Amino acid sequence: MARRCSITGKGPLVGNNVSHANNKTKRRQLPNLRSVKITLEDGTTKRIKVAASTLRTMRKKAAQATADTTEA
């Protein structure tokens, strides 16, 4: 399976390692993927790979949504 976020589509980036002698070698920067269980509409659960930054954003949005509903 690909190293890619199922929600945002974030994937590996390509760059260079640079030594003190300024030698450059290729390297990959992989996303920080977490395996998460989600519940689908029909009641079944599925495991997907989600980037940690995406999880953080989703938790923030959920907290804001619950705060907005409690204020009203």
N, CA, C and O atoms as a Tripos MOL2 file, in Angstrom:
@<TRIPOS>MOLECULE
protein
  288   287    72     0     0
PROTEIN
NO_CHARGES

@<TRIPOS>ATOM
      1 N           0.8330   -1.1820    0.0000 N.3       1 MET1
      2 CA          0.0000    0.0000    0.0000 C.3       1 MET1
      3 C           0.8830    1.2530    0.0000 C.2       1 MET1
      4 O           1.9670    1.2580    0.5840 O.2       1 MET1
      5 N           0.4210    2.2860   -0.6440 N.am      2 ALA2
      6 CA          1.2160    3.5030   -0.7950 C.3       2 ALA2
      7 C           1.3210    4.2660    0.5170 C.2       2 ALA2
      8 O           0.4250    4.2070    1.3600 O.2       2 ALA2
      9 N           2.4180    4.9760    0.6750 N.am      3 ARG3
     10 CA          2.5940    5.8390    1.8400 C.3       3 ARG3
     11 C           1.9180    7.1680    1.5380 C.2       3 ARG3
     12 O           2.5800    8.1570    1.2220 O.2       3 ARG3
     13 N           0.6130    7.1810    1.6370 N.am      4 ARG4
     14 CA         -0.1750    8.3440    1.2660 C.3       4 ARG4
     15 C          -1.3600    8.4810    2.2010 C.2       4 ARG4
     16 O          -1.9710    7.4810    2.5770 O.2       4 ARG4
     17 N          -1.6920    9.7000    2.5800 N.am      5 CYS5
     18 CA         -2.8340    9.9610    3.4510 C.3       5 CYS5
     19 C          -4.1290    9.7150    2.6630 C.2       5 CYS5
     20 O          -4.2810   10.1960    1.5400 O.2       5 CYS5
     21 N          -5.0550    8.9630    3.2640 N.am      6 SER6
     22 CA         -6.3050    8.6360    2.5850 C.3       6 SER6
     23 C          -7.2240    9.8390    2.4420 C.2       6 SER6
     24 O          -8.0750    9.8570    1.5530 O.2       6 SER6
     25 N          -7.0710   10.8430    3.2970 N.am      7 ILE7
     26 CA         -7.9870   11.9870    3.2850 C.3       7 ILE7
     27 C          -7.4150   13.1440    2.4700 C.2       7 ILE7
     28 O          -8.0840   13.6570    1.5730 O.2       7 ILE7
     29 N          -6.1930   13.5560    2.7720 N.am      8 THR8
     30 CA         -5.6230   14.7300    2.1030 C.3       8 THR8
     31 C          -4.7730   14.3830    0.8890 C.2       8 THR8
     32 O          -4.5240   15.2440    0.0450 O.2       8 THR8
     33 N          -4.3260   13.1370    0.7890 N.am      9 GLY9
     34 CA         -3.4850   12.7460   -0.3330 C.3       9 GLY9
     35 C          -2.0150   13.1200   -0.1680 C.2       9 GLY9
     36 O          -1.2470   13.0440   -1.1270 O.2       9 GLY9
     37 N          -1.6100   13.5270    1.0520 N.am     10 LYS10
     38 CA         -0.2080   13.8530    1.2820 C.3      10 LYS10
     39 C           0.6440   12.6160    1.0630 C.2      10 LYS10
     40 O           0.2980   11.5200    1.5060 O.2      10 LYS10
     41 N           1.7680   12.8050    0.3710 N.am     11 GLY11
     42 CA          2.6640   11.6910    0.0820 C.3      11 GLY11
     43 C           4.1000   12.0810    0.3400 C.2      11 GLY11
     44 O           4.3640   13.1500    0.8900 O.2      11 GLY11
     45 N           5.0390   11.2240   -0.0510 N.am     12 PRO12
     46 CA          6.4560   11.5030    0.1740 C.3      12 PRO12
     47 C           6.9500   12.6980   -0.6370 C.2      12 PRO12
     48 O           6.4880   12.9430   -1.7510 O.2      12 PRO12
     49 N           7.8940   13.4330   -0.0600 N.am     13 LEU13
     50 CA          8.5680   14.5260   -0.7610 C.3      13 LEU13
     51 C          10.0020   14.0930   -1.0360 C.2      13 LEU13
     52 O          10.5400   13.2350   -0.3360 O.2      13 LEU13
     53 N          10.6170   14.6800   -2.0470 N.am     14 VAL14
     54 CA         11.9870   14.3330   -2.4130 C.3      14 VAL14
     55 C          12.8530   15.5580   -2.2260 C.2      14 VAL14
     56 O          12.4820   16.6670   -2.6110 O.2      14 VAL14
     57 N          14.0310   15.3390   -1.6200 N.am     15 GLY15
     58 CA         14.9680   16.4340   -1.4070 C.3      15 GLY15
     59 C          16.3830   15.9070   -1.3640 C.2      15 GLY15
     60 O          16.6660   14.8090   -1.8420 O.2      15 GLY15
     61 N          17.2660   16.6950   -0.7880 N.am     16 ASN16
     62 CA         18.6710   16.3250   -0.7010 C.3      16 ASN16
     63 C          19.1420   16.3030    0.7420 C.2      16 ASN16
     64 O          18.7530   17.1570    1.5380 O.2      16 ASN16
     65 N          19.9960   15.3080    1.0890 N.am     17 ASN17
     66 CA         20.8160   15.3810    2.2820 C.3      17 ASN17
     67 C          22.0250   16.2050    1.8820 C.2      17 ASN17
     68 O          22.6140   15.9620    0.8290 O.2      17 ASN17
     69 N          22.4080   17.1770    2.7060 N.am     18 VAL18
     70 CA         23.5600   18.0070    2.3900 C.3      18 VAL18
     71 C          24.5790   17.8580    3.5100 C.2      18 VAL18
     72 O          24.2840   18.1570    4.6670 O.2      18 VAL18
     73 N          25.7720   17.3990    3.1700 N.am     19 SER19
     74 CA         26.8300   17.1920    4.1590 C.3      19 SER19
     75 C          27.5720   18.5060    4.4040 C.2      19 SER19
     76 O          27.3340   19.5040    3.7240 O.2      19 SER19
     77 N          28.4810   18.4880    5.3950 N.am     20 HIS20
     78 CA         29.2940   19.6700    5.6620 C.3      20 HIS20
     79 C          30.1850   20.0040    4.4700 C.2      20 HIS20
     80 O          30.5450   21.1620    4.2630 O.2      20 HIS20
     81 N          30.5400   18.9840    3.6870 N.am     21 ALA21
     82 CA         31.3550   19.2050    2.4910 C.3      21 ALA21
     83 C          30.4910   19.5960    1.2880 C.2      21 ALA21
     84 O          30.9760   19.6890    0.1600 O.2      21 ALA21
     85 N          29.2080   19.8210    1.5540 N.am     22 ASN22
     86 CA         28.2260   20.2350    0.5370 C.3      22 ASN22
     87 C          27.9770   19.1530   -0.5090 C.2      22 ASN22
     88 O          27.5850   19.4600   -1.6350 O.2      22 ASN22
     89 N          28.2050   17.8650   -0.1420 N.am     23 ASN23
     90 CA         27.8230   16.7670   -1.0230 C.3      23 ASN23
     91 C          26.3200   16.5690   -0.9030 C.2      23 ASN23
     92 O          25.7630   16.6140    0.1940 O.2      23 ASN23
     93 N          25.6760   16.3520   -2.0290 N.am     24 LYS24
     94 CA         24.2260   16.1980   -2.0140 C.3      24 LYS24
     95 C          23.8430   14.7830   -2.4420 C.2      24 LYS24
     96 O          24.2860   14.3030   -3.4860 O.2      24 LYS24
     97 N          23.0260   14.1240   -1.6400 N.am     25 THR25
     98 CA         22.4870   12.8140   -1.9840 C.3      25 THR25
     99 C          20.9710   12.8730   -1.8180 C.2      25 THR25
    100 O          20.4570   13.5530   -0.9300 O.2      25 THR25
    101 N          20.2740   12.1610   -2.6720 N.am     26 LYS26
    102 CA         18.8120   12.1880   -2.6530 C.3      26 LYS26
    103 C          18.2650   11.5260   -1.3920 C.2      26 LYS26
    104 O          18.8440   10.5660   -0.8820 O.2      26 LYS26
    105 N          17.1550   12.0430   -0.9000 N.am     27 ARG27
    106 CA         16.4710   11.4450    0.2410 C.3      27 ARG27
    107 C          14.9680   11.6500    0.0830 C.2      27 ARG27
    108 O          14.5240   12.5160   -0.6700 O.2      27 ARG27
    109 N          14.1980   10.8460    0.7980 N.am     28 ARG28
    110 CA         12.7350   10.9740    0.8000 C.3      28 ARG28
    111 C          12.2720   11.4090    2.1750 C.2      28 ARG28
    112 O          12.7530   10.8990    3.1860 O.2      28 ARG28
    113 N          11.3540   12.3370    2.2170 N.am     29 GLN29
    114 CA         10.7300   12.7530    3.4690 C.3      29 GLN29
    115 C           9.3200   12.1790    3.4630 C.2      29 GLN29
    116 O           8.4630   12.6120    2.6930 O.2      29 GLN29
    117 N           9.0910   11.1930    4.3370 N.am     30 LEU30
    118 CA          7.8160   10.4980    4.3660 C.3      30 LEU30
    119 C           6.8430   11.2050    5.2990 C.2      30 LEU30
    120 O           7.2610   11.7700    6.3100 O.2      30 LEU30
    121 N           5.5490   11.1840    4.9770 N.am     31 PRO31
    122 CA          4.5590   11.7820    5.8770 C.3      31 PRO31
    123 C           4.4140   10.9470    7.1440 C.2      31 PRO31
    124 O           4.6590    9.7400    7.1290 O.2      31 PRO31
    125 N           4.0200   11.5850    8.2310 N.am     32 ASN32
    126 CA          3.8320   10.9140    9.5160 C.3      32 ASN32
    127 C           2.4420   10.2690    9.5110 C.2      32 ASN32
    128 O           1.4670   10.8790    9.9510 O.2      32 ASN32
    129 N           2.3590    9.0310    9.0090 N.am     33 LEU33
    130 CA          1.0750    8.3630    8.8540 C.3      33 LEU33
    131 C           0.7060    7.5720   10.0950 C.2      33 LEU33
    132 O           1.5570    6.9400   10.7210 O.2      33 LEU33
    133 N          -0.5690    7.6150   10.4410 N.am     34 ARG34
    134 CA         -1.1350    6.8590   11.5550 C.3      34 ARG34
    135 C          -2.2600    6.0050   11.0120 C.2      34 ARG34
    136 O          -2.9900    6.4180   10.1110 O.2      34 ARG34
    137 N          -2.3950    4.8230   11.5580 N.am     35 SER35
    138 CA         -3.4580    3.9170   11.1540 C.3      35 SER35
    139 C          -4.6580    4.1580   12.0730 C.2      35 SER35
    140 O          -4.5380    4.0570   13.2940 O.2      35 SER35
    141 N          -5.8090    4.4760   11.4860 N.am     36 VAL36
    142 CA         -6.9940    4.8640   12.2520 C.3      36 VAL36
    143 C          -8.1810    4.0180   11.8080 C.2      36 VAL36
    144 O          -8.3570    3.7510   10.6190 O.2      36 VAL36
    145 N          -8.9940    3.5980   12.7780 N.am     37 LYS37
    146 CA        -10.2370    2.8910   12.4550 C.3      37 LYS37
    147 C         -11.3560    3.9080   12.3330 C.2      37 LYS37
    148 O         -11.5300    4.7630   13.2010 O.2      37 LYS37
    149 N         -12.1200    3.8090   11.2420 N.am     38 ILE38
    150 CA        -13.2920    4.6690   11.0810 C.3      38 ILE38
    151 C         -14.5220    3.7850   10.9500 C.2      38 ILE38
    152 O         -14.4340    2.6510   10.4790 O.2      38 ILE38
    153 N         -15.6560    4.3030   11.3650 N.am     39 THR39
    154 CA        -16.9200    3.5840   11.2450 C.3      39 THR39
    155 C         -17.6630    4.1370   10.0390 C.2      39 THR39
    156 O         -17.9080    5.3400    9.9470 O.2      39 THR39
    157 N         -18.0180    3.2530    9.1200 N.am     40 LEU40
    158 CA        -18.7300    3.6620    7.9220 C.3      40 LEU40
    159 C         -20.2180    3.7960    8.2220 C.2      40 LEU40
    160 O         -20.6780    3.4220    9.3010 O.2      40 LEU40
    161 N         -20.9720    4.3340    7.2550 N.am     41 GLU41
    162 CA        -22.3970    4.5720    7.4510 C.3      41 GLU41
    163 C         -23.1860    3.2920    7.6640 C.2      41 GLU41
    164 O         -24.2080    3.2960    8.3500 O.2      41 GLU41
    165 N         -22.7140    2.1910    7.0780 N.am     42 ASP42
    166 CA        -23.4450    0.9210    7.2290 C.3      42 ASP42
    167 C         -23.0640    0.1810    8.5120 C.2      42 ASP42
    168 O         -23.5250   -0.9380    8.7380 O.2      42 ASP42
    169 N         -22.2260    0.7940    9.3550 N.am     43 GLY43
    170 CA        -21.8870    0.2060   10.6440 C.3      43 GLY43
    171 C         -20.5990   -0.5910   10.6640 C.2      43 GLY43
    172 O         -20.1380   -0.9830   11.7370 O.2      43 GLY43
    173 N         -20.0100   -0.8400    9.5160 N.am     44 THR44
    174 CA        -18.7490   -1.5870    9.4770 C.3      44 THR44
    175 C         -17.5840   -0.6430    9.7620 C.2      44 THR44
    176 O         -17.6880    0.5680    9.5660 O.2      44 THR44
    177 N         -16.4760   -1.2160   10.2260 N.am     45 THR45
    178 CA        -15.2930   -0.4110   10.4860 C.3      45 THR45
    179 C         -14.2450   -0.6940    9.4200 C.2      45 THR45
    180 O         -14.1740   -1.7920    8.8680 O.2      45 THR45
    181 N         -13.4430    0.3090    9.1480 N.am     46 LYS46
    182 CA        -12.3810    0.1870    8.1530 C.3      46 LYS46
    183 C         -11.1450    0.8800    8.6910 C.2      46 LYS46
    184 O         -11.2520    1.9080    9.3600 O.2      46 LYS46
    185 N          -9.9750    0.3320    8.4090 N.am     47 ARG47
    186 CA         -8.7180    0.9180    8.8510 C.3      47 ARG47
    187 C          -8.1090    1.6970    7.6870 C.2      47 ARG47
    188 O          -7.9110    1.1510    6.6020 O.2      47 ARG47
    189 N          -7.8150    2.9770    7.9210 N.am     48 ILE48
    190 CA         -7.2090    3.8140    6.8860 C.3      48 ILE48
    191 C          -5.9530    4.4670    7.4480 C.2      48 ILE48
    192 O          -5.7770    4.5630    8.6620 O.2      48 ILE48
    193 N          -5.0730    4.9200    6.5360 N.am     49 LYS49
    194 CA         -3.8630    5.6380    6.9220 C.3      49 LYS49
    195 C          -4.1250    7.1300    6.7900 C.2      49 LYS49
    196 O          -4.5370    7.6130    5.7350 O.2      49 LYS49
    197 N          -3.8790    7.8600    7.8890 N.am     50 VAL50
    198 CA         -4.1270    9.2940    7.9170 C.3      50 VAL50
    199 C          -2.8830    9.9890    8.4610 C.2      50 VAL50
    200 O          -2.2570    9.4990    9.4010 O.2      50 VAL50
    201 N          -2.5270   11.1190    7.8770 N.am     51 ALA51
    202 CA         -1.3760   11.8930    8.3560 C.3      51 ALA51
    203 C          -1.6920   12.4760    9.7290 C.2      51 ALA51
    204 O          -2.8360   12.8380   10.0070 O.2      51 ALA51
    205 N          -0.6860   12.5650   10.5770 N.am     52 ALA52
    206 CA         -0.8610   13.0890   11.9310 C.3      52 ALA52
    207 C          -1.3540   14.5330   11.9010 C.2      52 ALA52
    208 O          -2.1550   14.9270   12.7480 O.2      52 ALA52
    209 N          -0.8950   15.3110   10.9540 N.am     53 SER53
    210 CA         -1.3450   16.7010   10.8420 C.3      53 SER53
    211 C          -2.8270   16.7710   10.4800 C.2      53 SER53
    212 O          -3.5280   17.6840   10.9140 O.2      53 SER53
    213 N          -3.3030   15.8180    9.6940 N.am     54 THR54
    214 CA         -4.7130   15.7570    9.3300 C.3      54 THR54
    215 C          -5.5570   15.4060   10.5520 C.2      54 THR54
    216 O          -6.6190   15.9930   10.7620 O.2      54 THR54
    217 N          -5.0900   14.4520   11.3580 N.am     55 LEU55
    218 CA         -5.8050   14.0920   12.5820 C.3      55 LEU55
    219 C          -5.9080   15.2900   13.5070 C.2      55 LEU55
    220 O          -6.9560   15.5350   14.1050 O.2      55 LEU55
    221 N          -4.8280   16.0280   13.6210 N.am     56 ARG56
    222 CA         -4.8070   17.2030   14.4920 C.3      56 ARG56
    223 C          -5.8240   18.2370   14.0200 C.2      56 ARG56
    224 O          -6.5520   18.8080   14.8320 O.2      56 ARG56
    225 N          -5.8750   18.4800   12.7130 N.am     57 THR57
    226 CA         -6.8210   19.4340   12.1480 C.3      57 THR57
    227 C          -8.2570   18.9660   12.3560 C.2      57 THR57
    228 O          -9.1300   19.7640   12.6940 O.2      57 THR57
    229 N          -8.5020   17.6650   12.1530 N.am     58 MET58
    230 CA         -9.8530   17.1360   12.3240 C.3      58 MET58
    231 C         -10.3130   17.2610   13.7750 C.2      58 MET58
    232 O         -11.4690   17.5970   14.0310 O.2      58 MET58
    233 N          -9.4150   16.9930   14.7260 N.am     59 ARG59
    234 CA         -9.7710   17.1280   16.1460 C.3      59 ARG59
    235 C         -10.0570   18.5830   16.4890 C.2      59 ARG59
    236 O         -10.9620   18.8750   17.2710 O.2      59 ARG59
    237 N          -9.2830   19.5000   15.9030 N.am     60 LYS60
    238 CA         -9.4930   20.9280   16.1470 C.3      60 LYS60
    239 C         -10.8510   21.3650   15.6110 C.2      60 LYS60
    240 O         -11.5870   22.0780   16.2940 O.2      60 LYS60
    241 N         -11.1860   20.9430   14.3960 N.am     61 LYS61
    242 CA        -12.4750   21.3080   13.7850 C.3      61 LYS61
    243 C         -13.6380   20.7170   14.5780 C.2      61 LYS61
    244 O         -14.6720   21.3640   14.7400 O.2      61 LYS61
    245 N         -13.4710   19.4830   15.0740 N.am     62 ALA62
    246 CA        -14.5250   18.8460   15.8590 C.3      62 ALA62
    247 C         -14.7240   19.5890   17.1720 C.2      62 ALA62
    248 O         -15.8600   19.7680   17.6110 O.2      62 ALA62
    249 N         -13.6380   20.0230   17.8060 N.am     63 ALA63
    250 CA        -13.7350   20.7610   19.0570 C.3      63 ALA63
    251 C         -14.4220   22.1060   18.8380 C.2      63 ALA63
    252 O         -15.2220   22.5400   19.6660 O.2      63 ALA63
    253 N         -14.1080   22.7650   17.7190 N.am     64 GLN64
    254 CA        -14.7370   24.0320   17.4080 C.3      64 GLN64
    255 C         -16.2220   23.8490   17.1430 C.2      64 GLN64
    256 O         -17.0330   24.6860   17.5400 O.2      64 GLN64
    257 N         -16.5840   22.7550   16.4730 N.am     65 ALA65
    258 CA        -17.9900   22.4990   16.1570 C.3      65 ALA65
    259 C         -18.7850   22.2420   17.4420 C.2      65 ALA65
    260 O         -19.9080   22.7270   17.5820 O.2      65 ALA65
    261 N         -18.2080   21.4860   18.3770 N.am     66 THR66
    262 CA        -18.9200   21.2220   19.6310 C.3      66 THR66
    263 C         -19.0010   22.4900   20.4730 C.2      66 THR66
    264 O         -19.9930   22.7030   21.1710 O.2      66 THR66
    265 N         -17.9690   23.3370   20.4180 N.am     67 ALA67
    266 CA        -18.0060   24.6040   21.1630 C.3      67 ALA67
    267 C         -19.0690   25.5300   20.5960 C.2      67 ALA67
    268 O         -19.7350   26.2390   21.3490 O.2      67 ALA67
    269 N         -19.2380   25.5340   19.2730 N.am     68 ASP68
    270 CA        -20.2400   26.3790   18.6380 C.3      68 ASP68
    271 C         -21.6570   25.9300   18.9920 C.2      68 ASP68
    272 O         -22.5480   26.7610   19.1680 O.2      68 ASP68
    273 N         -21.8650   24.6170   19.0970 N.am     69 THR69
    274 CA        -23.2050   24.1160   19.4080 C.3      69 THR69
    275 C         -23.5600   24.3460   20.8760 C.2      69 THR69
    276 O         -24.7370   24.5080   21.2010 O.2      69 THR69
    277 N         -22.5700   24.3620   21.7680 N.am     70 THR70
    278 CA        -22.8560   24.5930   23.1850 C.3      70 THR70
    279 C         -23.1220   26.0590   23.4670 C.2      70 THR70
    280 O         -23.8230   26.3830   24.4260 O.2      70 THR70
    281 N         -22.5720   26.9610   22.6440 N.am     71 GLU71
    282 CA        -22.8160   28.3900   22.8280 C.3      71 GLU71
    283 C         -24.2210   28.7730   22.4260 C.2      71 GLU71
    284 O         -24.8190   29.6550   23.0420 O.2      71 GLU71
    285 N         -24.7560   28.1360   21.4150 N.am     72 ALA72
    286 CA        -26.0730   28.5190   20.8750 C.3      72 ALA72
    287 C         -27.2100   28.1180   21.7730 C.2      72 ALA72
    288 O         -28.3700   28.3730   21.4510 O.2      72 ALA72
@<TRIPOS>BOND
     1     1     2 1
     2     2     3 1
     3     3     4 2
     4     3     5 am
     5     5     6 1
     6     6     7 1
     7     7     8 2
     8     7     9 am
     9     9    10 1
    10    10    11 1
    11    11    12 2
    12    11    13 am
    13    13    14 1
    14    14    15 1
    15    15    16 2
    16    15    17 am
    17    17    18 1
    18    18    19 1
    19    19    20 2
    20    19    21 am
    21    21    22 1
    22    22    23 1
    23    23    24 2
    24    23    25 am
    25    25    26 1
    26    26    27 1
    27    27    28 2
    28    27    29 am
    29    29    30 1
    30    30    31 1
    31    31    32 2
    32    31    33 am
    33    33    34 1
    34    34    35 1
    35    35    36 2
    36    35    37 am
    37    37    38 1
    38    38    39 1
    39    39    40 2
    40    39    41 am
    41    41    42 1
    42    42    43 1
    43    43    44 2
    44    43    45 am
    45    45    46 1
    46    46    47 1
    47    47    48 2
    48    47    49 am
    49    49    50 1
    50    50    51 1
    51    51    52 2
    52    51    53 am
    53    53    54 1
    54    54    55 1
    55    55    56 2
    56    55    57 am
    57    57    58 1
    58    58    59 1
    59    59    60 2
    60    59    61 am
    61    61    62 1
    62    62    63 1
    63    63    64 2
    64    63    65 am
    65    65    66 1
    66    66    67 1
    67    67    68 2
    68    67    69 am
    69    69    70 1
    70    70    71 1
    71    71    72 2
    72    71    73 am
    73    73    74 1
    74    74    75 1
    75    75    76 2
    76    75    77 am
    77    77    78 1
    78    78    79 1
    79    79    80 2
    80    79    81 am
    81    81    82 1
    82    82    83 1
    83    83    84 2
    84    83    85 am
    85    85    86 1
    86    86    87 1
    87    87    88 2
    88    87    89 am
    89    89    90 1
    90    90    91 1
    91    91    92 2
    92    91    93 am
    93    93    94 1
    94    94    95 1
    95    95    96 2
    96    95    97 am
    97    97    98 1
    98    98    99 1
    99    99   100 2
   100    99   101 am
   101   101   102 1
   102   102   103 1
   103   103   104 2
   104   103   105 am
   105   105   106 1
   106   106   107 1
   107   107   108 2
   108   107   109 am
   109   109   110 1
   110   110   111 1
   111   111   112 2
   112   111   113 am
   113   113   114 1
   114   114   115 1
   115   115   116 2
   116   115   117 am
   117   117   118 1
   118   118   119 1
   119   119   120 2
   120   119   121 am
   121   121   122 1
   122   122   123 1
   123   123   124 2
   124   123   125 am
   125   125   126 1
   126   126   127 1
   127   127   128 2
   128   127   129 am
   129   129   130 1
   130   130   131 1
   131   131   132 2
   132   131   133 am
   133   133   134 1
   134   134   135 1
   135   135   136 2
   136   135   137 am
   137   137   138 1
   138   138   139 1
   139   139   140 2
   140   139   141 am
   141   141   142 1
   142   142   143 1
   143   143   144 2
   144   143   145 am
   145   145   146 1
   146   146   147 1
   147   147   148 2
   148   147   149 am
   149   149   150 1
   150   150   151 1
   151   151   152 2
   152   151   153 am
   153   153   154 1
   154   154   155 1
   155   155   156 2
   156   155   157 am
   157   157   158 1
   158   158   159 1
   159   159   160 2
   160   159   161 am
   161   161   162 1
   162   162   163 1
   163   163   164 2
   164   163   165 am
   165   165   166 1
   166   166   167 1
   167   167   168 2
   168   167   169 am
   169   169   170 1
   170   170   171 1
   171   171   172 2
   172   171   173 am
   173   173   174 1
   174   174   175 1
   175   175   176 2
   176   175   177 am
   177   177   178 1
   178   178   179 1
   179   179   180 2
   180   179   181 am
   181   181   182 1
   182   182   183 1
   183   183   184 2
   184   183   185 am
   185   185   186 1
   186   186   187 1
   187   187   188 2
   188   187   189 am
   189   189   190 1
   190   190   191 1
   191   191   192 2
   192   191   193 am
   193   193   194 1
   194   194   195 1
   195   195   196 2
   196   195   197 am
   197   197   198 1
   198   198   199 1
   199   199   200 2
   200   199   201 am
   201   201   202 1
   202   202   203 1
   203   203   204 2
   204   203   205 am
   205   205   206 1
   206   206   207 1
   207   207   208 2
   208   207   209 am
   209   209   210 1
   210   210   211 1
   211   211   212 2
   212   211   213 am
   213   213   214 1
   214   214   215 1
   215   215   216 2
   216   215   217 am
   217   217   218 1
   218   218   219 1
   219   219   220 2
   220   219   221 am
   221   221   222 1
   222   222   223 1
   223   223   224 2
   224   223   225 am
   225   225   226 1
   226   226   227 1
   227   227   228 2
   228   227   229 am
   229   229   230 1
   230   230   231 1
   231   231   232 2
   232   231   233 am
   233   233   234 1
   234   234   235 1
   235   235   236 2
   236   235   237 am
   237   237   238 1
   238   238   239 1
   239   239   240 2
   240   239   241 am
   241   241   242 1
   242   242   243 1
   243   243   244 2
   244   243   245 am
   245   245   246 1
   246   246   247 1
   247   247   248 2
   248   247   249 am
   249   249   250 1
   250   250   251 1
   251   251   252 2
   252   251   253 am
   253   253   254 1
   254   254   255 1
   255   255   256 2
   256   255   257 am
   257   257   258 1
   258   258   259 1
   259   259   260 2
   260   259   261 am
   261   261   262 1
   262   262   263 1
   263   263   264 2
   264   263   265 am
   265   265   266 1
   266   266   267 1
   267   267   268 2
   268   267   269 am
   269   269   270 1
   270   270   271 1
   271   271   272 2
   272   271   273 am
   273   273   274 1
   274   274   275 1
   275   275   276 2
   276   275   277 am
   277   277   278 1
   278   278   279 1
   279   279   280 2
   280   279   281 am
   281   281   282 1
   282   282   283 1
   283   283   284 2
   284   283   285 am
   285   285   286 1
   286   286   287 1
   287   287   288 2
@<TRIPOS>SUBSTRUCTURE
     1 MET1         2 RESIDUE 1 A MET
     2 ALA2         6 RESIDUE 1 A ALA
     3 ARG3        10 RESIDUE 1 A ARG
     4 ARG4        14 RESIDUE 1 A ARG
     5 CYS5        18 RESIDUE 1 A CYS
     6 SER6        22 RESIDUE 1 A SER
     7 ILE7        26 RESIDUE 1 A ILE
     8 THR8        30 RESIDUE 1 A THR
     9 GLY9        34 RESIDUE 1 A GLY
    10 LYS10       38 RESIDUE 1 A LYS
    11 GLY11       42 RESIDUE 1 A GLY
    12 PRO12       46 RESIDUE 1 A PRO
    13 LEU13       50 RESIDUE 1 A LEU
    14 VAL14       54 RESIDUE 1 A VAL
    15 GLY15       58 RESIDUE 1 A GLY
    16 ASN16       62 RESIDUE 1 A ASN
    17 ASN17       66 RESIDUE 1 A ASN
    18 VAL18       70 RESIDUE 1 A VAL
    19 SER19       74 RESIDUE 1 A SER
    20 HIS20       78 RESIDUE 1 A HIS
    21 ALA21       82 RESIDUE 1 A ALA
    22 ASN22       86 RESIDUE 1 A ASN
    23 ASN23       90 RESIDUE 1 A ASN
    24 LYS24       94 RESIDUE 1 A LYS
    25 THR25       98 RESIDUE 1 A THR
    26 LYS26      102 RESIDUE 1 A LYS
    27 ARG27      106 RESIDUE 1 A ARG
    28 ARG28      110 RESIDUE 1 A ARG
    29 GLN29      114 RESIDUE 1 A GLN
    30 LEU30      118 RESIDUE 1 A LEU
    31 PRO31      122 RESIDUE 1 A PRO
    32 ASN32      126 RESIDUE 1 A ASN
    33 LEU33      130 RESIDUE 1 A LEU
    34 ARG34      134 RESIDUE 1 A ARG
    35 SER35      138 RESIDUE 1 A SER
    36 VAL36      142 RESIDUE 1 A VAL
    37 LYS37      146 RESIDUE 1 A LYS
    38 ILE38      150 RESIDUE 1 A ILE
    39 THR39      154 RESIDUE 1 A THR
    40 LEU40      158 RESIDUE 1 A LEU
    41 GLU41      162 RESIDUE 1 A GLU
    42 ASP42      166 RESIDUE 1 A ASP
    43 GLY43      170 RESIDUE 1 A GLY
    44 THR44      174 RESIDUE 1 A THR
    45 THR45      178 RESIDUE 1 A THR
    46 LYS46      182 RESIDUE 1 A LYS
    47 ARG47      186 RESIDUE 1 A ARG
    48 ILE48      190 RESIDUE 1 A ILE
    49 LYS49      194 RESIDUE 1 A LYS
    50 VAL50      198 RESIDUE 1 A VAL
    51 ALA51      202 RESIDUE 1 A ALA
    52 ALA52      206 RESIDUE 1 A ALA
    53 SER53      210 RESIDUE 1 A SER
    54 THR54      214 RESIDUE 1 A THR
    55 LEU55      218 RESIDUE 1 A LEU
    56 ARG56      222 RESIDUE 1 A ARG
    57 THR57      226 RESIDUE 1 A THR
    58 MET58      230 RESIDUE 1 A MET
    59 ARG59      234 RESIDUE 1 A ARG
    60 LYS60      238 RESIDUE 1 A LYS
    61 LYS61      242 RESIDUE 1 A LYS
    62 ALA62      246 RESIDUE 1 A ALA
    63 ALA63      250 RESIDUE 1 A ALA
    64 GLN64      254 RESIDUE 1 A GLN
    65 ALA65      258 RESIDUE 1 A ALA
    66 THR66      262 RESIDUE 1 A THR
    67 ALA67      266 RESIDUE 1 A ALA
    68 ASP68      270 RESIDUE 1 A ASP
    69 THR69      274 RESIDUE 1 A THR
    70 THR70      278 RESIDUE 1 A THR
    71 GLU71      282 RESIDUE 1 A GLU
    72 ALA72      286 RESIDUE 1 A ALA
